[in-house]
Amino acid sequence: MEVFILLLLTFFSSCKEDLMAPDMVKFPNTINVPIGGNTFQVSGDIKENITDEGIISWQYPETVFETYIYFQTAKTVFLSFSLENTTSNSKIRVTTGVQTKEISILPNQSKAEIGLVNFDQGYQKISLKGVGKQGENFALIKSFQIGFEGTLGLDFVKDNIDNRFYWGRRGPSVHLSFQVPFEKNFKWFYNEMTVPPGQDPIGSYFMANGFREGYFGLQVNSESERRILFSVWSPFQTDNPDEIPDNEKIKLIRKGPNVYTGEFGNEGSGGQSFLVYNWKAGQTYKFLNSAEPDGKGNTIFTAYFMDPQIGEWRLIASFLRPKTNTWYNNPHSFLENFDQNMGYKKRSVTYTNQWLIDNDGEFTELTTANFTGDDIAKRNYRLDFGGGIRDGEFYLQNGGFFNPPSPLNTQFSKEKTNSIPKIDFDKLP
């Protein structure tokens, strides 16, 4: 009889865990996950509105939102979310892994409880889709709450200090700083870069040839426009180009046909040039740029792009940077996303055959690079970043909430190729 009662109690206990009403579960600890820095609209042709305050408009049934959280260990938690300005009845579908639940929302409701959810280790997503509504919006959601017992390690964009919701939604930027084996007056940096097919979402900037004063690479600006971008920062520190004094402005010396030139701001300021060019994922492109003092306290920076369609180098632009006396410094590459709405998309790039050429025309191959990340990566606010050597070549990747990340501040070395590029410098345009 005692055995029967014990089995009966065990059966009802397991049923209780499966069917437990949300208000019957109480966890002593809670972590708040803000929508503003961790959520993306991943479906729906019409853009809803996600701001630092959360989802502030959600009108269309085609819309799907996804929130991403990194769980350091697998855990069963109690999930709920906070609401703002609820004025009418609605119903939304919440999906977490293989678990799906429809939640009814009532007028003036400030919190919705989803219940017990099992999350695996690594990046996990919470998907939201509208099922029905009587008012204008399905729900206006500010944050998720995760209740738990014991300890729980979570990584996500935790605060908006220094505009980190924006930077977190853009995703982590990653860099490869190539190690120069000895000091010399290096004038040129040559690099080859390939973006794999399907790894080129809108908002991507694949930077091939970086230097201490600027950058040179490929952009994806829209569904219909791509660019080859070359920019040089002004020595005057500001995000507003209008504040730069005339004697510290970047001056255009010359530019190639159909190249736009102007100024840029927001992330430092300076001179900008770009060629609208329909570059293709899967194609390897060659980049060549130079830094050379003019003997008058300035430095001239020039960028060339090898156009595989015509088999010739094309001049992008040549700029004079005042109050600068330097040869080529800090050769590096980086990968970033500049569209905060596309931070959930994965992108990657491969770099091959890096060379420095000194002012005497001698070539030096670069085979070692340090892998680093930006502030969002260093804080573990985003962990979807990678870099190093793959199939004998340097690579970078970010976005897409993949697992696991590559260790930051790691040095990687590859075998020499001894494949000196053939460049007729006298015939450069």
GIHUBEL-V709693 format. One record per backbone hydrogen bond with DSSP energy under -1.0 kcal/mol. CO is the residue of the C=O (numbers start at 0). NH is the residue of the N-H. Records with the same first field share a line. If there is no record, write none. Layout:
CO=NH / NH
This chain:
0=4
1=5
2=6
3=7
4=8
5=9
6=10
7=11
8=12
9=13
10=14
11=15
12=16
13=17
14=18
20=23
21=24
28=147
30=145
32=143
34=37 / 38
37=67
39=65
42=63
48=55
50=53
53=50
56=48
57=137
59=62
63=41 / 42
64=127
65=39
66=125
68=123
69=154
70=121
74=118
76=116
77=146
78=113 / 114
79=144
80=111
81=141
85=107
88=133
89=104
90=130 / 131
91=102
92=128
93=100
94=126
95=98
98=95
100=93
102=91
104=89
105=108
109=82
111=80
114=78
116=76
118=74
121=70
123=68
125=66
126=94
127=64
128=92
131=90
139=83
140=54
141=34
142=81
143=32
144=79
145=30
146=77
147=28
152=71
154=69
159=162
162=166
163=167
164=168
165=169
166=170
172=373
173=334
174=371
175=332
176=369
183=185
184=358
185=327
186=290
187=356
188=288
189=354
190=286
191=351
192=284
193=349
194=281
195=198
200=203
202=337
203=219
204=335
205=217
206=333
209=331
210=213
212=232
213=210
214=230
215=207 / 208
216=228
217=205
218=226
219=202
224=220 / 221
225=276
226=218
227=274
228=216
229=272
230=214
231=270
238=265
239=242
240=243
244=247
245=248
250=319
253=317
255=258
259=273
261=271
263=269
264=266
268=233
269=263
270=231
271=261
272=229
273=259
274=227
276=278
279=282
284=192
285=305
286=190
287=303
288=188
289=301
291=299
296=323
297=293
298=320
299=291
300=318
301=289
302=315
303=287
304=313
306=309 / 310 / 311
311=306
313=304
315=255
316=302
317=252 / 253
318=300
319=250
320=298
328=211
330=177
331=209
332=175
333=206
334=173
335=204
338=341
341=344
346=397
348=395
349=193
350=393
351=191
353=365
354=189
355=363
356=186 / 187
357=360
361=357
363=355
366=413
367=178
368=411
369=176
370=408 / 409
371=174
373=377
374=378
375=380 / 381
376=379
382=384
383=398
384=405
385=396
387=394
389=392
392=389
393=350
394=387
395=348
396=385
397=346
409=370
411=368
417=419
422=424
423=426
424=427
